[in-house]
Amino acid sequence: MTLSTSILLAAAMFSVGVYGLLTRRHAVAILLSVELMANAANLSFVAFSHFRGGATGQLFALFALAITVAEVAVGLALVLLLYRTYGDTRTDAAKELRG
């Protein structure tokens, strides 16, 4: 796999994630779209690292993965709060949760 195909794949994954982020109404689907965008960024980090010959991009991808795991944990806690409060995970109801 060449660098250009890796970056093209990462760009396609990121574009699908942005489309899912902008069109979905359920919080779980939005979290999946954000995860897809983060994985696209990690793919580009690893691709540049592989073709440049260093391990710096792989380290960045590892740290980004750890941050993404923490973000998903907080996001799922918010989804559970939304579901317990309104019985649904649509983000329209989240506007009413402001304090």
C-alpha positions in Angstrom: 0.0 0.0 0.0 1.5 3.3 -1.0 1.3 6.6 0.9 -1.2 8.1 -1.5 -3.6 5.2 -1.1 -3.3 5.3 2.7 -4.0 9.0 2.8 -6.9 8.6 0.3 -8.4 5.9 2.5 -8.0 8.1 5.6 -9.6 11.0 3.8 -12.5 8.8 2.7 -13.0 7.5 6.3 -12.9 11.0 7.6 -15.4 12.2 5.1 -17.8 9.4 6.0 -17.4 10.3 9.6 -18.2 14.0 8.9 -21.2 13.0 6.9 -22.4 10.8 9.8 -21.8 13.5 12.3 -23.8 16.1 10.3 -26.8 13.8 9.4 -27.4 11.5 12.4 -29.7 12.4 15.2 -29.0 9.6 17.7 -26.2 10.1 20.1 -24.7 6.6 19.6 -24.4 7.2 15.8 -22.8 10.5 16.4 -20.2 8.9 18.8 -19.5 6.2 16.1 -18.9 9.0 13.6 -16.5 10.8 15.8 -14.7 7.5 16.4 -14.4 6.9 12.7 -12.9 10.4 12.2 -10.4 9.7 15.0 -9.4 6.4 13.4 -8.9 8.2 10.1 -6.5 10.6 11.8 -4.7 7.7 13.4 -4.4 5.9 10.0 -2.8 9.0 8.5 -0.4 9.3 11.5 0.7 5.6 11.1 0.9 5.9 7.3 3.2 9.0 7.5 5.2 7.3 10.2 5.7 4.1 8.1 6.7 5.9 5.0 9.0 8.3 6.7 10.7 5.6 8.7 10.3 6.8 12.3 8.0 5.8 15.1 6.8 9.2 16.0 3.5 8.9 14.1 2.8 5.6 15.8 3.3 7.2 19.2 0.9 10.0 18.3 -1.6 7.4 17.2 -1.2 5.5 20.5 -1.8 8.7 22.5 -4.7 9.7 20.3 -6.2 6.3 20.8 -6.0 6.7 24.6 -7.6 10.1 24.4 -10.4 8.7 22.2 -11.1 6.0 24.7 -11.5 8.5 27.4 -13.8 10.6 25.2 -16.0 7.6 24.3 -16.3 6.8 28.0 -17.6 10.4 28.8 -19.8 10.3 25.7 -21.4 7.0 26.7 -22.0 8.4 30.2 -23.9 11.3 28.6 -25.8 9.0 26.3 -26.9 6.9 29.4 -28.0 10.1 31.2 -30.0 11.1 28.1 -31.6 7.7 27.8 -32.5 7.6 31.5 -34.0 11.1 31.4 -36.0 10.9 28.2 -36.1 7.2 27.2 -34.5 8.0 23.8 -31.0 8.8 22.5 -31.9 11.5 20.0 -29.9 14.6 20.4 -33.0 16.9 20.1 -33.8 16.1 23.7 -30.3 17.0 24.9 -31.1 20.7 24.4 -33.5 20.5 27.3 -30.7 19.2 29.6 -29.0 22.6 29.9 -29.0 23.8 33.5 
